[in-house]
């Protein structure tokens, strides 16, 4: 072959090098000094070549380059420089890197190389589509079900195997069938029921219902509860007032034989807010706490029931609490904190993004938007969700970058840096951001039967084609003068953001496209255009004017009505004519219609802005276009309808990959992420020698008490607020009398609703138990009077004890001392005043950084001082969760140094004696008094 003689010398060099090259390669891979041995052999080999006087560049290349590099590195280099389209040119291009005296490449060879590079990039993007749609697991996180190695060479993280076939689904199901997971979903607004959902009331809640149903059918999930609002209003159906509704499974054959009494997916309706009135989501905010109280009772009761069924008598707590939308996210954050259960959040529609869109329209001011939509309360809830969630699930990456990036609690760059620091084991100083994971919504494809395709025929063949055509087909076909032409289908409401007018212009100005295809515009339902909203009416009017301008009569269909149940038939009609589905919106957050169309075998032309980019990476079933460029839109449509081979390839790619958007795939990805979360659950702890908790000790009774009277009475004497403190911090006699009167009045209220208990039972509350004494109290008095001197503090405590002596003796009233002092300071202070440590149920010390309980057991005492306190280590764990104290300490030290430098004196110094692990204490000196 002319120009390729170098190949012969190249092959001869490989044969001539023979075992020497193999020895060098083997030595380079040998452990422990193998690299040095390889280097010595390589040098020796090269020297032998030169000494023998027959140095050959090709042989040198084999021995020095091929033997010295790893196979993967060589492969990457070769692929980068070689194109597959023209092998001769590719070989010549590779030879240029070996022999510098070869002629430069020709222009056509360079173009071939560039084309090859683009093709390779596209193939790599398709191979990594799973990673693009479902991001890698958190650094260091691996579920027990993750076996595959990561695609990143430098990482040891793994991926869940994707469900690509029925066999794969069966394998995955068998691996997880023994798990008994309990999952709680929360969605509190709108009208939620399992069948015949009334969509459009506040928001689309169908996704949440279908997610609950699909999770309930997933192996390893025992029960799913979807918590929502119970509505018994006359203007809504009676079914929304039912306390519980079981979601019937779509595929009952997927259910195992070990289904229990309480297994499956359920809608659980919690009564809160106005009982007999439906209220929109903007008016639900004041009632969220009431919902949380009811949800807590249900979850704890259900955990106990599940424990008896599948938990060997131990409560089965939720593995995750998943909030949907801002109001439910706010509720889920409170539930997560109360139950110590991980939280997951899905925003669906975000407040900051909606606020920006409404302000851009210019119809309402910021205050008017807030008054109408309670948008600031919604944003506040979403910020809380960012702080409380461990995972935030989105539909696309666009939602992460463009929408969540607007929030104070999340920054894309900062989140990546934090993940990198965590991976390296470097402290993040308490900074924490949730893991953003895009998982596309699931869909049900079992009822879809794709048609067969004969590229030589004018129409696609359908299974069961003898059946009569659906009525909607006739409604569309009546618009066309030649209904056999391929149909370009657009399914979108007449909204300016959907860019329908640009589509009509692109179609009308491309004559070849007009000759080859018809255009169908499904723009919602309408009766009279004048009765539509001004925005939608304006778009529809513009479309009709463009049809008239380009004389598109007989080529464009725009039916007035269609039913939701007829949408699948519309997709089938477009596929039967070998048509194309198009979504050319300026920005498409996700693009569910693109997935629906692909399931029926329709190739797509879609906007390059937003969710369609992620969909295209997985399906590879069409072309992405610039929605602002009508020529780009027209050419993409023309390519698909004119090139039968391209159309068939895109169609088949869509059908082959559509399973990645199925509900089983969605649930598998969902559970793979949830499974990596650290398992947390409530821990009602008590000492081993504690007696069995009585009926009044149950959490349900404690929750019911919330409705009667507050569990927390905090008596705080603040010198700055009261203004009654003297120069030396002494409170007046009248203030003490007022305090005693208040305690006495509260004690009388307690005694009115509390039966006197025997001294034997009262004594049981002050035993060696760590927790029951505090839990048995009907009411807790928290004493926080740090603003007084030590003598006054002791006297105030004695006065409070004296005023509530009767209730204190009965065991109904407990006391907690909250102070900035350390435990080592509190003990001598109380004992010197004649107050027993056991008179208190708990001590909040060191400005809230320590939670202690009195103990007479020397094994539980604090060391080395042997103080009679037990430290609550669980409370320390809670503080440590996002502890950024070290970074704060360094910042405060720098600030103190600046202040001292400005004043020239040591005005602010760190107090080592009062500081502890989670308490940073500083002394502030009055330097003015010292100088006077």
TIFI-846799 format. One record per residue (C-alpha): x, y, z; residue in one letter. Coordinates in steps of 0.5 Angstrom, whole numbers, padded with zeros to 4 digits, always signed. Layout:
XYZa ...
This chain:
+0000+0000+0000x +0003+0007-0002x +0005+0011+0003x +0004+0006+0009x +0011+0002+0008x +0012+0005+0015x +0007-0001+0018x +0012-0006+0015x +0018-0004+0019x +0013-0003+0025x +0011-0010+0025x +0018-0013+0024x +0020-0009+0030x +0015-0012+0034x +0017-0019+0032x +0024-0017+0033x +0023-0014+0040x +0019-0021+0041x +0021-0023+0048x +0025-0017+0050x +0019-0012+0050x +0015-0017+0054x +0020-0018+0059x +0020-0010+0060x +0013-0010+0060x +0012-0016+0065x +0018-0012+0070x +0014-0006+0070x +0008-0009+0072x +0012-0013+0078x +0010-0011+0085x +0016-0008+0089x +0021-0005+0085x +0019-0007+0078x +0019+0000+0075x +0027+0000+0077x +0028-0006+0074x +0024-0005+0067x +0028+0002+0067x +0034-0002+0067x +0032-0007+0062x +0030-0001+0057x +0036+0002+0058x +0040-0004+0056x +0036-0006+0051x +0037+0001+0047x +0044+0001+0048x +0045-0006+0045x +0041-0003+0039x +0046+0003+0038x +0052-0002+0040x +0050-0007+0034x +0049-0001+0029x +0042-0002+0027x +0038+0003+0031x +0031+0003+0028x +0026+0008+0029x +0020+0004+0029x +0024-0001+0034x +0026+0004+0038x +0018+0006+0038x +0016-0001+0040x +0021-0002+0046x +0021+0005+0049x +0014+0008+0048x +0009+0002+0048x +0013-0002+0053x +0014+0004+0057x +0006+0006+0058x +0000+0003+0061x -0005-0001+0055x -0010+0004+0057x -0006+0010+0056x -0004+0008+0049x -0011+0006+0047x -0013+0013+0049x -0007+0016+0045x -0009+0012+0039x -0016+0013+0039x -0015+0021+0040x -0011+0021+0034x -0014+0016+0029x -0020+0017+0026x -0024+0010+0024x -0027+0013+0018x -0021+0013+0013x -0016+0008+0016x -0011+0009+0011x -0011+0017+0013x -0011+0015+0020x -0005+0010+0020x -0002+0016+0016x -0004+0020+0022x -0001+0016+0027x +0005+0015+0023x +0006+0022+0024x +0007+0022+0031x +0012+0017+0030x +0017+0019+0025x +0017+0027+0025x +0020+0027+0017x +0013+0025+0014x +0009+0030+0010x +0003+0034+0014x -0004+0031+0014x -0008+0033+0008x -0015+0037+0010x -0019+0032+0008x -0016+0027+0013x -0016+0033+0019x -0023+0033+0018x -0024+0026+0018x -0020+0026+0025x -0025+0031+0027x -0031+0028+0025x -0028+0021+0029x -0027+0025+0035x -0034+0028+0035x -0037+0021+0034x -0033+0018+0040x -0035+0024+0045x -0042+0022+0043x -0041+0015+0044x -0038+0016+0051x -0043+0021+0053x -0048+0015+0051x -0044+0010+0055x -0044+0015+0061x -0052+0017+0061x -0053+0013+0067x -0048+0017+0071x -0051+0023+0068x -0058+0022+0070x -0056+0019+0076x -0050+0022+0079x -0045+0018+0083x -0046+0016+0090x -0044+0021+0096x -0036+0020+0097x -0035+0014+0101x -0042+0012+0101x -0043+0005+0098x -0050+0001+0099x -0049-0007+0100x -0052-0008+0094x -0047-0004+0090x -0042-0009+0086x -0040-0005+0080x -0034-0001+0080x -0034+0007+0079x -0033+0009+0072x -0028+0014+0075x -0021+0011+0075x -0019+0015+0081x -0025+0014+0085x -0027+0007+0089x -0035+0009+0089x -0040+0004+0085x -0046+0004+0081x -0052+0001+0082x -0053-0004+0076x -0058-0001+0071x -0065-0005+0070x -0064-0007+0062x -0068-0013+0062x -0073-0017+0065x -0068-0022+0067x -0064-0016+0071x -0070-0014+0074x -0071-0021+0077x -0064-0021+0079x -0064-0015+0083x -0071-0016+0086x -0068-0023+0089x -0062-0019+0092x -0067-0014+0096x -0073-0019+0097x -0071-0020+0104x -0071-0013+0106x -0077-0010+0110x -0077-0002+0109x -0082+0003+0111x -0082+0009+0107x -0086+0016+0109x -0088+0021+0103x -0091+0027+0105x -0095+0032+0100x -0100+0036+0104x -0104+0040+0099x -0108+0039+0093x -0113+0033+0093x -0110+0026+0093x -0113+0019+0092x -0111+0013+0088x -0116+0013+0082x -0119+0018+0078x -0115+0024+0081x -0117+0031+0080x -0111+0034+0077x -0110+0042+0077x -0112+0043+0084x -0107+0047+0087x -0101+0043+0083x -0100+0036+0080x -0100+0031+0085x -0100+0025+0080x -0093+0024+0081x -0093+0023+0088x -0098+0018+0088x -0095+0014+0083x -0088+0014+0086x -0092+0011+0093x -0095+0006+0089x -0089+0004+0085x -0085+0004+0091x -0090-0001+0095x -0089-0006+0089x -0081-0006+0089x -0078-0012+0093x -0075-0010+0099x -0080-0005+0101x -0085-0007+0106x -0090-0001+0107x -0090+0006+0104x -0094+0011+0107x -0096+0018+0103x -0099+0023+0109x -0103+0028+0106x -0109+0032+0109x -0116+0029+0111x -0121+0034+0107x -0129+0033+0109x -0132+0038+0105x -0138+0038+0102x -0135+0041+0096x -0130+0035+0095x -0131+0028+0094x -0133+0024+0100x -0126+0019+0098x -0122+0025+0101x -0125+0024+0108x -0123+0017+0108x -0117+0016+0114x -0113+0011+0110x -0114+0009+0103x -0109+0003+0100x -0106+0004+0093x -0108-0002+0089x -0101-0005+0085x -0101-0004+0078x -0097-0010+0077x -0099-0015+0082x -0095-0021+0079x -0089-0017+0082x -0091-0018+0089x -0088-0023+0093x -0091-0029+0097x -0089-0026+0104x -0094-0020+0104x -0096-0018+0111x -0102-0015+0114x -0100-0008+0114x -0095-0009+0107x -0096-0005+0101x -0097+0003+0099x -0103+0007+0103x -0105+0014+0103x -0106+0016+0110x -0110+0023+0111x -0108+0027+0117x -0114+0032+0120x -0111+0039+0120x -0113+0046+0119x -0121+0047+0117x -0124+0040+0118x -0130+0042+0113x -0127+0046+0108x -0122+0046+0102x -0117+0051+0103x -0111+0052+0097x -0104+0051+0099x -0102+0058+0100x -0107+0058+0106x -0104+0052+0109x -0098+0055+0112x -0101+0056+0119x -0103+0049+0120x -0097+0045+0119x -0095+0044+0126x -0102+0041+0127x -0100+0036+0121x -0094+0035+0124x -0097+0033+0131x -0102+0028+0128x -0096+0025+0123x -0092+0024+0129x -0097+0020+0132x -0099+0016+0126x -0091+0014+0125x -0090+0012+0132x -0096+0008+0132x -0095+0005+0125x -0087+0003+0127x -0090-0001+0133x -0095-0005+0129x -0089-0006+0124x -0085-0008+0129x -0089-0014+0131x -0090-0016+0124x -0083-0016+0121x -0079-0013+0127x -0078-0018+0132x -0082-0014+0137x -0077-0008+0136x -0080-0002+0132x -0079-0001+0125x -0078+0006+0124x -0078+0010+0117x -0071+0009+0113x -0073+0016+0110x -0078+0022+0110x -0079+0025+0103x -0082+0031+0103x -0085+0034+0096x -0086+0041+0095x -0085+0047+0100x -0090+0046+0105x -0089+0038+0105x -0082+0039+0106x -0083+0044+0112x -0087+0039+0115x -0082+0033+0113x -0076+0037+0116x -0080+0038+0123x -0081+0030+0123x -0074+0028+0121x -0072+0032+0127x -0077+0030+0132x -0076+0022+0130x -0068+0023+0128x -0070+0020+0121x -0066+0022+0115x -0070+0027+0110x -0070+0027+0103x -0074+0033+0099x -0076+0034+0092x -0078+0041+0090x -0082+0040+0084x -0083+0048+0083x -0079+0052+0087x -0081+0059+0090x -0075+0063+0088x -0075+0061+0080x -0083+0062+0080x -0082+0069+0084x -0077+0071+0078x -0081+0069+0073x -0087+0073+0076x -0083+0079+0077x -0081+0079+0069x -0088+0079+0067x -0089+0085+0070x -0096+0085+0072x -0095+0084+0080x -0090+0088+0084x -0086+0083+0089x -0091+0085+0095x -0097+0083+0091x -0093+0077+0089x -0092+0075+0096x -0099+0077+0098x -0102+0072+0093x -0097+0066+0093x -0094+0067+0100x -0088+0066+0096x -0083+0069+0102x -0086+0063+0107x -0085+0058+0101x -0078+0060+0100x -0076+0060+0107x -0079+0053+0108x -0075+0051+0102x -0068+0054+0105x -0070+0050+0111x -0071+0044+0107x -0064+0045+0104x -0061+0045+0111x -0065+0039+0114x -0064+0034+0108x -0059+0029+0106x -0061+0028+0099x -0065+0033+0094x -0068+0029+0088x -0069+0033+0082x -0071+0031+0075x -0065+0034+0071x -0059+0038+0072x -0062+0044+0069x -0066+0044+0076x -0060+0044+0080x -0056+0049+0076x -0061+0054+0074x -0066+0054+0080x -0063+0051+0086x -0057+0055+0085x -0061+0061+0087x -0062+0059+0094x -0057+0061+0100x -0057+0054+0102x -0054+0051+0096x -0048+0053+0091x -0046+0048+0086x -0039+0050+0086x -0039+0050+0094x -0042+0043+0094x -0037+0040+0089x -0031+0043+0094x -0034+0040+0100x -0035+0034+0097x -0028+0034+0095x -0026+0036+0102x -0030+0030+0105x -0027+0025+0100x -0020+0027+0102x -0022+0027+0110x -0021+0035+0110x -0025+0038+0115x -0031+0042+0112x -0032+0047+0119x -0039+0045+0119x -0041+0047+0112x -0046+0042+0110x -0050+0042+0103x -0055+0036+0101x -0053+0032+0096x -0057+0034+0089x -0059+0027+0085x -0062+0028+0079x -0067+0022+0078x -0072+0023+0072x -0079+0021+0074x -0082+0014+0072x -0087+0012+0067x -0091+0006+0066x -0090+0003+0059x -0093-0004+0060x -0099-0002+0057x -0096+0001+0051x -0095-0004+0045x -0090-0001+0039x -0092-0002+0032x -0088-0005+0027x -0084-0001+0022x -0083-0003+0014x -0079+0003+0011x -0081+0001+0004x -0088+0002+0006x -0092+0009+0007x -0094+0007+0014x -0092+0003+0020x -0096-0003+0021x -0099-0004+0028x -0101-0010+0032x -0108-0011+0031x -0109-0006+0026x -0116-0009+0024x -0119-0005+0030x -0122+0001+0028x -0119+0008+0028x -0119+0012+0035x -0124+0018+0034x -0119+0023+0035x -0115+0021+0029x -0121+0023+0024x -0121+0030+0028x -0114+0031+0026x -0114+0028+0019x -0120+0032+0017x -0115+0038+0017x -0110+0035+0012x -0111+0035+0004x -0106+0029+0004x -0106+0025+0011x -0101+0020+0009x -0095+0024+0010x -0091+0024+0016x -0094+0028+0022x -0090+0033+0026x -0093+0033+0033x -0093+0038+0038x -0096+0038+0044x -0096+0044+0049x -0101+0049+0052x -0101+0056+0048x -0096+0059+0052x -0091+0064+0050x -0085+0060+0053x -0087+0054+0049x -0085+0057+0043x -0090+0055+0038x -0090+0061+0033x -0083+0060+0032x -0085+0052+0030x -0090+0055+0025x -0085+0060+0022x -0080+0054+0021x -0085+0050+0018x -0088+0055+0013x -0081+0058+0011x -0078+0051+0009x -0082+0049+0003x -0078+0042+0002x -0081+0040+0009x -0088+0043+0007x -0088+0038+0001x -0086+0032+0006x -0090+0033+0012x -0096+0035+0016x -0096+0039+0022x -0100+0038+0028x -0101+0043+0034x -0105+0040+0040x -0105+0046+0044x -0110+0044+0050x -0118+0045+0049x -0121+0051+0047x -0128+0053+0046x -0128+0061+0044x -0121+0064+0043x -0124+0071+0046x -0126+0067+0053x -0118+0064+0054x -0113+0068+0058x -0110+0074+0054x -0103+0070+0054x -0106+0064+0051x -0111+0067+0047x -0105+0072+0044x -0101+0066+0042x -0107+0062+0039x -0109+0068+0035x -0101+0069+0032x -0101+0061+0030x -0108+0062+0026x -0105+0069+0023x -0098+0065+0021x -0102+0059+0018x -0106+0064+0014x -0099+0068+0012x -0096+0062+0009x -0102+0059+0006x -0101+0052+0011x -0109+0050+0010x -0109+0043+0009x -0102+0042+0012x -0103+0044+0019x -0108+0041+0024x -0110+0045+0030x -0116+0041+0033x -0120+0045+0039x -0121+0039+0044x -0118+0033+0046x -0119+0028+0052x -0113+0026+0056x -0114+0019+0055x -0114+0020+0047x -0106+0023+0048x -0103+0016+0047x -0108+0015+0041x -0105+0022+0038x -0098+0019+0039x -0100+0012+0036x -0102+0016+0030x -0096+0020+0029x -0092+0014+0029x -0096+0010+0024x -0095+0016+0019x -0087+0015+0021x -0087+0022+0024x -0083+0026+0029x -0085+0029+0036x -0082+0036+0037x -0081+0040+0043x -0078+0047+0042x -0080+0051+0048x -0075+0056+0050x -0073+0052+0057x -0076+0046+0058x -0075+0044+0066x -0076+0036+0064x -0080+0034+0058x -0084+0028+0060x -0088+0029+0053x -0081+0027+0050x -0081+0020+0054x -0088+0019+0052x -0087+0020+0045x -0081+0016+0045x -0085+0010+0048x -0089+0010+0042x -0083+0010+0037x -0083+0017+0035x -0076+0020+0034x -0076+0027+0037x -0073+0034+0036x -0072+0038+0042x -0070+0044+0045x -0062+0044+0048x -0064+0048+0054x -0066+0044+0060x -0069+0037+0061x -0069+0035+0054x -0061+0035+0054x -0061+0029+0059x -0067+0025+0056x -0063+0025+0049x -0056+0023+0053x -0060+0017+0055x -0065+0015+0049x -0061+0018+0043x -0067+0018+0039x -0067+0025+0036x -0064+0032+0035x -0063+0038+0040x -0064+0045+0037x -0063+0052+0039x -0070+0054+0040x -0069+0061+0038x -0066+0059+0031x -0072+0057+0026x -0067+0055+0021x -0064+0050+0026x -0071+0047+0028x -0073+0046+0020x -0067+0043+0018x -0067+0038+0024x -0074+0036+0022x -0073+0035+0015x -0067+0031+0016x -0071+0026+0020x -0077+0026+0016x -0073+0025+0009x -0068+0020+0012x -0071+0014+0013x -0065+0010+0016x -0064+0016+0021x -0071+0016+0023x -0071+0008+0024x -0065+0009+0028x -0067+0014+0032x -0074+0010+0033x -0070+0004+0035x -0066+0007+0040x -0071+0010+0044x -0075+0004+0044x -0069+0000+0047x -0067+0005+0052x -0074+0007+0054x -0074+0002+0060x -0069+0007+0064x -0075+0012+0065x -0080+0006+0068x -0082+0006+0075x -0078+0000+0077x -0072+0004+0074x -0074+0010+0078x -0075+0006+0084x -0068+0002+0084x -0065+0009+0083x -0069+0012+0089x -0067+0006+0093x -0060+0006+0092x -0059+0013+0094x -0063+0012+0100x -0060+0006+0102x -0053+0010+0102x -0056+0014+0108x -0054+0013+0115x -0059+0009+0119x -0062+0013+0124x -0068+0012+0129x -0071+0015+0135x -0068+0012+0141x -0072+0012+0148x -0066+0010+0152x -0066+0008+0160x -0062+0004+0164x -0061-0003+0165x -0064-0003+0171x -0070+0001+0169x -0077-0001+0171x -0082-0002+0165x -0085+0004+0162x -0092+0005+0164x -0098+0007+0160x -0097+0014+0162x -0090+0014+0159x -0092+0012+0152x -0090+0018+0147x -0097+0018+0144x -0099+0021+0151x -0094+0026+0151x -0096+0028+0144x -0103+0029+0147x -0101+0033+0152x -0099+0038+0147x -0106+0040+0146x -0108+0041+0153x -0102+0045+0155x -0095+0047+0153x -0089+0042+0155x -0084+0047+0157x -0085+0053+0162x -0079+0057+0161x -0078+0063+0167x -0072+0067+0165x -0070+0074+0169x -0066+0078+0164x -0063+0084+0167x -0063+0088+0160x -0071+0087+0159x -0073+0087+0166x -0069+0093+0168x -0070+0092+0175x -0063+0089+0176x -0059+0093+0181x -0052+0096+0179x -0049+0089+0182x -0054+0085+0179x -0059+0084+0185x -0066+0083+0184x -0071+0087+0188x -0076+0084+0193x -0082+0085+0189x -0079+0082+0183x -0078+0076+0187x -0085+0076+0190x -0088+0076+0183x -0084+0070+0181x -0086+0066+0187x -0093+0068+0185x -0093+0066+0178x -0090+0059+0180x -0095+0058+0185x -0101+0060+0180x -0098+0055+0175x -0097+0050+0181x -0104+0051+0182x -0106+0049+0175x -0102+0043+0175x -0105+0040+0181x -0112+0042+0178x -0111+0037+0173x -0106+0032+0176x -0108+0026+0181x -0104+0026+0187x -0099+0020+0187x -0097+0015+0193x -0090+0017+0195x -0088+0010+0193x -0089+0012+0186x -0086+0019+0187x -0080+0016+0189x -0079+0011+0183x -0079+0018+0179x -0072+0020+0182x -0069+0013+0182x -0062+0011+0178x -0066+0011+0171x -0063+0016+0166x -0069+0018+0162x -0076+0015+0165x -0076+0021+0171x -0076+0026+0166x -0081+0023+0161x -0086+0021+0166x -0087+0029+0168x -0093+0032+0166x -0090+0039+0166x -0083+0042+0166x -0080+0048+0169x -0074+0051+0166x -0070+0056+0170x -0065+0060+0167x -0063+0066+0171x -0056+0067+0169x -0056+0074+0170x -0056+0074+0178x -0051+0073+0182x -0049+0066+0185x -0053+0068+0192x -0059+0070+0188x -0059+0064+0184x -0059+0059+0189x -0065+0063+0193x -0069+0064+0187x -0069+0056+0186x -0071+0055+0193x -0077+0060+0192x -0079+0056+0186x -0078+0049+0190x -0082+0052+0196x -0088+0055+0191x -0089+0048+0188x -0087+0043+0193x -0094+0040+0193x -0093+0038+0185x -0086+0037+0186x -0087+0031+0191x -0093+0028+0187x -0088+0027+0181x -0092+0031+0176x -0087+0037+0176x -0080+0037+0174x -0074+0042+0174x -0069+0043+0169x -0063+0048+0170x -0061+0052+0164x -0054+0056+0165x -0048+0058+0162x -0044+0055+0167x -0040+0049+0166x -0042+0043+0170x -0036+0043+0175x -0039+0050+0177x -0046+0048+0178x -0044+0042+0183x -0041+0046+0188x -0046+0052+0187x -0052+0048+0189x -0049+0044+0194x -0046+0050+0198x -0053+0053+0198x -0056+0046+0201x -0060+0044+0194x -0059+0037+0192x -0057+0035+0185x -0063+0030+0184x -0068+0036+0185x -0067+0037+0178x -0068+0032+0172x -0063+0035+0168x -0058+0041+0167x -0057+0045+0161x -0049+0047+0162x -0044+0051+0158x -0049+0055+0154x -0053+0049+0152x -0047+0045+0149x -0047+0040+0155x -0054+0036+0157x -0053+0033+0164x -0057+0028+0168x -0056+0027+0176x -0053+0021+0178x -0052+0017+0184x -0048+0012+0181x -0040+0013+0181x -0039+0009+0174x -0044+0014+0171x -0040+0020+0174x -0036+0025+0170x -0029+0024+0170x -0024+0026+0173x -0027+0031+0178x -0032+0025+0179x -0038+0030+0179x -0045+0026+0180x -0047+0028+0173x -0048+0024+0167x -0047+0027+0160x -0052+0026+0154x -0047+0023+0149x -0053+0023+0144x -0054+0030+0145x -0046+0031+0143x -0047+0027+0137x -0053+0032+0135x -0048+0038+0136x -0043+0034+0132x -0047+0033+0126x -0045+0039+0123x -0041+0042+0128x -0036+0048+0125x -0034+0050+0132x -0026+0050+0130x -0027+0054+0124x -0032+0059+0129x -0026+0059+0134x -0021+0061+0129x -0025+0067+0126x -0027+0069+0134x -0019+0069+0135x -0018+0073+0129x -0023+0078+0131x -0021+0078+0138x -0014+0080+0136x -0016+0085+0131x -0020+0088+0137x -0014+0088+0142x -0010+0091+0136x -0015+0097+0135x -0015+0098+0143x -0008+0097+0144x -0010+0092+0150x -0012+0085+0152x -0020+0087+0152x -0022+0080+0149x -0018+0074+0151x -0020+0066+0150x -0023+0063+0157x -0020+0056+0157x -0023+0054+0164x -0030+0055+0161x -0029+0053+0154x -0030+0046+0153x -0031+0041+0146x -0037+0045+0144x -0037+0051+0148x -0032+0057+0146x -0032+0062+0152x -0028+0069+0152x -0027+0074+0157x -0029+0081+0156x -0025+0086+0160x -0027+0093+0161x -0021+0097+0159x -0023+0104+0161x -0024+0102+0168x -0017+0099+0168x -0014+0106+0166x -0018+0110+0170x 
